[in-house]
Amino acid sequence: MTEIYLIRHAQAEGNRYRIMQGHWDGGVTDVGRQQIALLAERLKDIQFTAVYSSDLYRARLTAGAALKNCPLPLHTDPALREINVGPWETKFFGNVFYDYPQESALFLHDPANWRIDGAETYADVTARAYPALERIARLHEGGRVAVVSHGVTIRCLLSKITGIALKDTDQLPICRNTAISRLRWEDGHFTVLELNDSAHLEPLGEQIWNRQASLRHEELDPAQDRRFYTGCYSDAWLAAHGNLNGYFADPYFDAACRHHRANPGAVLRILDGDTPAGLVDLDPSRGAHAGYGWLSLLYLRPEYRDQGYGIQLLARAIVFYRALGRRSLRLLVAEDNVRALRFYRREGFTALSQEQGVGGKLLLMEKPLYERRDDL
C-alpha cells in the first residue's frame, strides 16, 4: 500500500493576477509563501519516502514544504504540469470570459467538452498525469509520497479516481492553493482518503480575490477618446492631491498619444464587463535604455477602490513589461497619497528618491519584475 499526499501549489502570480497561467512559469506571491509555511507546519511530523512535483516553479517551491523536515531529493515531472491552454496562456480571465463566452462556459462548467485549437483538453491532461501518478505509486510501494501539482490537473486525477464527472463542481471543486487530497494505492487502484483538505490555511482567512469580478481591458487610443482619458487623469490627480492645482490636461494627453503610437497596448481602458472601471497608461520608451518599464498612470474609478482591484491593473503593467524583457517597474507617486503609497509598498515597490512635482513632493518608486527566491 502506498499513501500519496496530492497537493496543489501555493498561490502563484497567475492566481492573484487573474490570468490563464497554464504552462506559464510565473512566480509565487507573498500570500503563497505564507501558505507554504503553513503547509510545512502541517506536514512537519510526516515522514515522506519521496517528494515529486511538476517542473513549474510554483509547484517546485511548494514541494519545499514537504522537504523541510525530510532530507530527500525533489523529483520533477512535466507530466504533472497544469493544463496547457494554448492561445489563452497569459490572457486575463476577464478578457477570456468576455471574448470567448461559449468556450469559457464549457471550460468552467462542462470541461470534458472544452476544446480550443492549440490547447490540451482535460482528457489530454488525464492521459499524461494519471500514468505518472501510477508510476510514482508503484515505484514507492509501501511508502508515503508527496506529489505537488496544479488545480486542473488535480481535478482530472480525482475525477479519474472517483468517477465524479468534471462538471460536478459541487462534489469535485477546484481545490484551494496548498490543499491536500490524501490517496491510498493498493492492489492496482487508488482510493481517496481525504479530499481537498485546507484546514492549515485557516489563519489566512478568505482571500478577497476569490470574490472579485475579473476585469478586462481593451486598447485605448487617447486621440479617439480624449474625454475619457482626461477625465480619468483629472480624477486621479484629485484623488492624489485633493485639488486640481497644477493640473493641465494637454501635456498628459499628448504624452498618452505618444505612448499609444509607440505601442498600441500601452494605454488600456479597464472594464468590468461593459462598465468602465479604470485606466492604465504605460510609457514603453521611458526606461528602455536602463531596463526598466515606466507606469505613467494607474487609475480606478472611486467605486472600485479599496476592494483589491488595483492588483489587476498593476498586473497589466507587469505582464506588458516582462514581455519586453524589462527588469523592473518604476513610477512616481505623490508623497501625501496615503492610499497609493500603501498599495505600492504592499506590492513590493520601494522608494528610490524624492523630487518636487507641480502638485507637491513625489516619490520615485521601483519594483523588481523577476523575484524568484528558492528559500522559504
C-alpha positions in Angstrom: 0.0 0.0 0.0 1.3 3.5 -1.0 0.0 6.6 0.6 0.1 9.8 -1.6 -0.4 13.4 -0.4 -1.6 15.1 -3.6 -1.1 18.8 -3.0 -2.0 21.9 -5.1 0.8 24.5 -5.4 0.7 27.7 -3.4 -0.9 31.0 -4.7 1.0 32.0 -7.8 1.1 35.3 -9.7 -1.4 33.9 -12.2 -3.9 33.2 -9.5 -3.6 36.6 -8.0 -3.4 38.5 -11.3 -6.3 36.5 -12.6 -4.6 35.3 -15.7 -4.7 31.9 -17.5 -1.3 30.7 -16.5 -1.3 27.1 -17.7 2.4 26.3 -18.5 3.4 30.0 -18.0 6.1 29.7 -15.3 5.4 32.7 -13.1 6.4 33.4 -9.6 4.8 32.8 -6.2 3.1 35.6 -4.2 3.8 36.6 -0.7 0.5 35.0 0.3 1.7 31.9 -1.5 4.8 31.9 0.7 2.6 32.2 3.8 0.6 29.2 2.6 3.8 27.2 2.1 4.9 28.0 5.6 1.5 26.8 7.0 1.7 23.7 4.9 5.2 22.9 6.2 3.9 23.2 9.7 1.0 20.9 8.8 3.4 18.3 7.4 6.2 18.7 10.0 5.6 15.3 11.7 5.0 13.3 8.5 8.0 11.4 7.1 7.8 11.1 3.4 9.8 8.5 1.5 9.8 10.6 -1.7 8.6 14.0 -3.0 7.5 14.8 -6.5 6.3 17.9 -8.3 5.5 19.4 -11.6 8.6 21.1 -13.0 6.9 24.5 -12.9 8.3 26.9 -10.3 5.1 27.3 -8.3 4.9 23.6 -7.7 8.6 23.1 -7.1 8.6 25.8 -4.4 5.5 24.4 -2.8 7.2 21.0 -2.6 9.8 22.6 -0.3 7.1 22.4 2.5 7.3 18.6 2.3 11.1 18.6 2.1 11.6 20.9 5.1 11.8 18.1 7.6 12.7 15.3 5.2 16.2 15.4 3.6 15.1 14.0 0.3 15.8 14.9 -3.4 13.0 16.6 -5.3 11.8 14.6 -8.3 10.2 16.8 -11.0 8.0 15.5 -13.8 6.5 17.6 -16.6 3.6 15.1 -16.8 2.3 16.7 -13.6 2.1 20.2 -15.1 -1.1 22.3 -15.4 -3.2 22.1 -18.5 -1.8 23.9 -21.4 -4.5 26.4 -22.5 -2.7 27.3 -25.8 -3.7 30.7 -27.1 -5.3 31.6 -23.8 -2.0 31.4 -21.9 -1.3 34.7 -20.1 -4.6 36.2 -21.1 -6.5 37.8 -18.3 -9.7 36.0 -17.1 -11.8 39.0 -17.8 -10.8 39.1 -21.4 -11.1 35.4 -22.0 -14.6 35.3 -20.4 -15.8 38.3 -22.4 -14.2 37.4 -25.8 -14.9 33.7 -25.7 -18.2 33.3 -23.7 -19.2 29.9 -25.1 -15.8 28.3 -24.7 -15.4 29.9 -21.3 -18.7 28.4 -20.2 -17.5 25.0 -21.2 -14.1 25.4 -19.6 -15.8 26.3 -16.2 -19.0 24.2 -16.3 -18.5 21.3 -18.7 -14.7 20.9 -19.1 -14.9 17.4 -20.6 -16.3 19.1 -23.7 -14.0 22.1 -23.8 -11.5 22.3 -26.6 -9.8 25.1 -28.5 -7.1 24.9 -31.2 -3.6 24.7 -29.8 -4.6 23.7 -26.3 -4.7 20.4 -24.3 -8.1 19.0 -23.5 -8.9 17.8 -20.0 -8.7 14.3 -21.4 -5.2 15.0 -22.6 -4.2 16.1 -19.1 -5.7 12.9 -17.6 -3.9 10.8 -20.2 -0.5 12.2 -19.2 -0.9 12.8 -15.5 -2.7 9.6 -14.3 0.0 7.2 -15.6 2.6 9.4 -13.9 0.8 9.1 -10.6 0.5 5.3 -11.1 4.3 5.1 -11.8 5.0 7.1 -8.6 2.8 4.8 -6.5 4.3 1.6 -7.9 7.9 2.9 -7.5 7.4 3.7 -3.9 5.2 0.7 -2.8 4.7 0.7 0.9 5.9 4.3 1.3 4.4 7.8 1.8 4.8 10.2 -1.1 4.1 13.9 -1.5 3.1 14.9 -5.1 2.6 18.6 -5.9 0.6 19.5 -9.0 -1.9 22.1 -10.2 -5.6 22.8 -9.9 -7.0 21.4 -13.2 -4.5 18.5 -13.2 -5.6 17.5 -9.7 -9.2 17.7 -10.7 -8.6 15.5 -13.7 -6.8 12.9 -11.5 -9.5 13.0 -8.8 -12.2 12.7 -11.4 -10.5 9.6 -12.9 -10.1 8.1 -9.4 -13.5 8.8 -8.0 -15.6 8.6 -11.1 -17.1 12.0 -10.3 -17.7 14.0 -13.5 -15.6 17.0 -14.1 -18.7 19.2 -14.5 -19.8 18.3 -11.0 -18.1 21.2 -9.2 -20.1 20.7 -6.0 -18.6 17.3 -5.3 -15.4 18.0 -7.1 -14.5 21.7 -6.7 -11.1 23.0 -7.8 -9.0 22.8 -4.6 -7.6 25.7 -2.7 -3.9 26.5 -3.1 -1.8 24.0 -1.0 -4.9 21.9 -0.2 -4.2 18.2 0.3 -6.0 15.2 -1.1 -4.8 12.0 0.5 -4.8 8.9 -1.6 -4.2 5.2 -1.0 -2.7 3.0 -3.7 -3.4 -0.7 -3.2 -3.9 -3.7 -5.5 -3.5 -1.5 -8.5 -6.2 1.0 -7.6 -6.4 4.4 -5.9 -8.8 5.3 -3.1 -9.5 8.8 -1.9 -9.0 9.1 1.9 -9.3 12.8 2.2 -10.4 15.4 -0.4 -9.1 19.0 -0.7 -8.2 19.5 2.9 -7.1 23.1 3.5 -7.6 23.3 7.3 -4.0 24.6 7.7 -4.9 27.8 5.8 -7.5 28.9 8.4 -5.1 31.6 9.8 -5.1 33.4 6.4 -8.9 33.6 6.1 -10.7 34.1 2.8 -8.7 35.8 0.1 -10.6 38.7 -1.4 -9.6 38.0 -5.0 -11.8 34.9 -4.8 -14.8 37.2 -4.6 -13.9 39.8 -7.2 -15.1 40.4 -10.7 -12.4 39.6 -13.3 -11.7 42.9 -15.0 -10.9 43.0 -18.7 -9.1 45.6 -20.9 -9.2 47.0 -24.4 -6.6 49.1 -26.1 -7.4 52.8 -26.0 -6.3 55.3 -28.5 -6.4 58.5 -26.4 -6.8 60.6 -29.6 -10.1 58.8 -30.3 -11.5 59.4 -26.7 -9.8 62.4 -25.2 -12.8 63.0 -22.8 -12.4 59.5 -21.2 -8.6 59.8 -20.9 -8.5 63.3 -19.4 -11.5 62.6 -17.2 -9.6 59.6 -15.7 -6.4 61.6 -15.3 -8.1 64.6 -13.6 -9.9 62.3 -11.2 -6.6 60.5 -10.4 -4.9 63.9 -9.7 -7.8 65.0 -7.5 -7.6 61.7 -5.5 -3.8 62.1 -5.2 -3.6 65.8 -4.2 -7.1 66.7 -3.0 -7.3 69.5 -5.6 -6.6 70.2 -9.3 -3.9 72.9 -8.6 -1.1 72.4 -11.1 -3.1 70.1 -13.3 -3.1 70.8 -17.1 -4.7 68.2 -19.3 -2.8 68.8 -22.6 0.7 67.6 -21.6 -0.6 64.3 -20.1 -2.9 63.7 -23.0 -0.2 64.4 -25.6 2.1 62.0 -23.8 -0.5 59.3 -23.8 -1.0 59.7 -27.5 2.8 59.2 -27.9 2.6 56.0 -25.7 -0.1 54.6 -27.9 1.8 55.3 -31.1 4.9 53.6 -29.7 2.8 50.5 -28.7 -1.0 50.2 -29.1 -1.0 48.0 -26.0 0.5 50.7 -23.8 -2.8 52.5 -23.0 -5.6 50.4 -21.8 -9.2 51.1 -20.9 -10.2 48.8 -17.9 -13.7 47.4 -17.8 -16.0 45.4 -15.6 -17.9 43.7 -18.4 -19.0 46.7 -20.4 -18.7 49.2 -17.5 -15.6 51.4 -17.5 -13.6 50.7 -14.3 -10.3 52.4 -14.8 -7.2 53.1 -17.0 -3.6 52.0 -17.3 -1.1 54.2 -19.2 2.4 52.9 -19.8 5.3 54.7 -21.4 7.3 51.9 -23.2 10.1 54.3 -24.4 11.0 55.7 -21.0 13.5 53.5 -19.2 14.2 51.2 -22.2 17.8 52.2 -22.1 18.2 51.2 -18.5 16.0 48.1 -18.5 13.0 49.4 -16.5 9.4 50.0 -17.5 7.5 53.2 -16.7 4.0 53.3 -15.3 2.5 56.7 -16.1 -0.9 56.2 -14.7 -2.9 53.5 -12.8 -6.4 54.7 -12.2 -9.5 53.1 -10.8 -12.9 54.7 -10.6 -14.0 55.5 -7.0 -16.5 52.7 -6.7 -13.7 50.1 -7.4 -11.1 51.5 -4.9 -10.1 49.8 -1.7 -11.6 46.5 -2.8 -8.4 44.7 -4.0 -8.9 45.5 -7.7 -5.7 47.5 -8.1 -3.6 44.4 -8.5 -5.5 43.5 -11.7 -4.4 46.8 -13.2 -0.8 46.6 -11.9 -0.6 43.1 -13.4 -1.2 44.6 -16.9 1.9 46.6 -16.5 3.9 43.7 -15.1 2.9 41.3 -17.9 3.5 44.1 -20.5 7.0 44.9 -19.4 8.1 41.4 -18.8 7.2 40.6 -22.4 9.6 43.4 -23.3 12.3 42.0 -21.2 12.4 44.8 -18.6 13.8 44.0 -15.2 11.8 46.4 -13.1 8.9 48.8 -13.0 9.1 52.4 -11.9 6.6 55.2 -11.2 6.1 58.5 -9.4 3.5 58.8 -6.6 2.5 61.8 -4.5 4.2 61.7 -1.1 0.9 62.5 0.6 -1.2 60.0 -1.4 -1.5 57.6 1.5 -3.8 55.1 -0.2 -1.5 54.8 -3.3 1.7 54.5 -1.2 0.1 51.8 1.0 -0.8 49.8 -2.2 2.6 50.2 -3.9 4.6 49.3 -0.8 2.4 46.2 -0.3 3.1 45.2 -3.9 6.9 45.3 -3.4 7.7 48.9 -4.5 10.5 50.7 -2.6 11.3 54.4 -2.7 14.5 55.4 -4.7 14.4 59.2 -4.4 12.2 62.2 -3.8 11.5 65.1 -6.2 9.4 68.1 -6.5 6.3 67.9 -8.8 3.9 70.6 -9.8 1.3 69.3 -7.3 3.7 68.6 -4.5 6.5 66.2 -3.5 6.8 63.0 -5.4 8.5 59.7 -4.6 10.2 57.7 -7.3 9.4 54.0 -6.6 10.6 50.8 -8.2 9.5 47.1 -8.1 11.7 44.2 -9.5 9.8 42.3 -12.1 11.7 39.0 -11.5 11.6 37.9 -7.9 12.2 34.1 -7.8 13.6 33.0 -4.5 14.0 29.3 -3.7 14.3 30.0 0.0 11.2 29.6 2.1 
